[in-house]
Amino acid sequence: MDSTEVAALVKNVTGVAALSSYAQAYQKRLGVTIVADTGADFNPDVAKALRIEVIPFRYVGPDGEHADDMWQSISPHDFYEYMRKHPDERFRTQAVTPGAYMEIFKGLYERWHRPIIYLGLTGGLSSSIDAARQGVELVKEDYPEAEIYVVDNLCPSAAAELLVIETVRQAALGLTAKELVAWAEDARYFIQGYFTLDSLHWLAAGGRIPPAAAQVGGKLDVKPELSYDVNGSLSLKGMCRGRRKALRAILKDFENNYAHDPSLPMVIMDADAPKDAEWLEKKIREMEGCADITVVRSSISPVIGSHVGPGMVAAAFWGTDRREKLSLTDRIARRVRAKE
């Protein structure tokens, strides 16, 4: 199945159930188990159709601890509307422990006895990826022959969903487990992601920016445009006066970095801001050569949403190599590491 066929399957998510056809192909032809987590902000239908294993991360709200079940127990609107009405209440997330990863990986290996590839939430935002590597070592105490690979996706949320979709397709085309890992470790740098927030309040509440910055931003109606660097950490692209200017900044970065291959899907997602997401998709489709671009729509998960709050809008797509925008010192450091 080529990329054009895959694109037709996920277009507008209306035919996403048909993804099961090549999901079955990757399982039968290759014999590998692809694992992701809810930090990828999956559209639930996409995750189901791909037939991958999705590890539910956990978050803690005022009413206690919850598993991120991809909106099975609460709707995106209800979750984010609660945050709007209770801005002083704190939401936080919990990292998965090495023991929990051990149980997950061990169970999957005992069930299938085939290679496992985990495309995990980047270490730039969470310590879970390190816990996953420790979990692998615990599994190998009982099963030293087990092939279990942990790949830091270096591109959270919408971008991570794109990486999983394409990794499954590459598996269906016949790549071995080791080849898939090598492919994913290079491909992750070609996924661009940009987003804006309705308020800086939640980033400040989580300690990711100074509270004073959030207060000033709110008074001046300043909206940030953010992305992530090559290590998967958040990076500030710029500050815009007003929501519409921030959305237009995302459009500009799409225009400057898009791979111009409409056969490859892109993702537009929001945290209970569907009208802005629809506006963004409409404007992208109006660009030259983008009328038929495949768009997967998703909602920001509670795990990511706990840190960004309601109103986030994001776009992720296949584009230019993010490594090429490194600073001079980063380029030198990368070459030094390559020689070690």
Sequence and secondary structure as in RCSB ss.txt:
>XXXX:A:sequence
MDSTEVAALVKNVTGVAALSSYAQAYQKRLGVTIVADTGADFNPDVAKALRIEVIPFRYVGPDGEHADDMWQSIS
PHDFYEYMRKHPDERFRTQAVTPGAYMEIFKGLYERWHRPIIYLGLTGGLSSSIDAARQGVELVKEDYPEAEIYV
VDNLCPSAAAELLVIETVRQAALGLTAKELVAWAEDARYFIQGYFTLDSLHWLAAGGRIPPAAAQVGGKLDVKPE
LSYDVNGSLSLKGMCRGRRKALRAILKDFENNYAHDPSLPMVIMDADAPKDAEWLEKKIREMEGCADITVVRSSI
SPVIGSHVGPGMVAAAFWGTDRREKLSLTDRIARRVRAKE
>XXXX:A:secstr
  HHHHHHHHGGGTTGGGGHHHHHHHHHHT  EEEEEGGG   HHHHHHHT EEE  EEEETTEEEE  SSSSS 
HHHHHHHHHH TTS  EEE   HHHHHHHHHHHHHHH S EEEEE  TTT SHHHHHHHHHHHHHHH TT  EEE
EE SS THHHHHHHHHHHHHHHTT  HHHHHHHHHHHGGGEEEEEE S SHHHHHTTSS HHHHHHHHHTTEEEE
EEE TTS EEEEEEEESHHHHHHHHHHHHHHHB   TTS EEEEESS HHHHHHHHHHHHTSTT TT  EEEEE 
 HHHHHHH TT EEEEEEBS GGGG  HHHHHHHHHHHH 
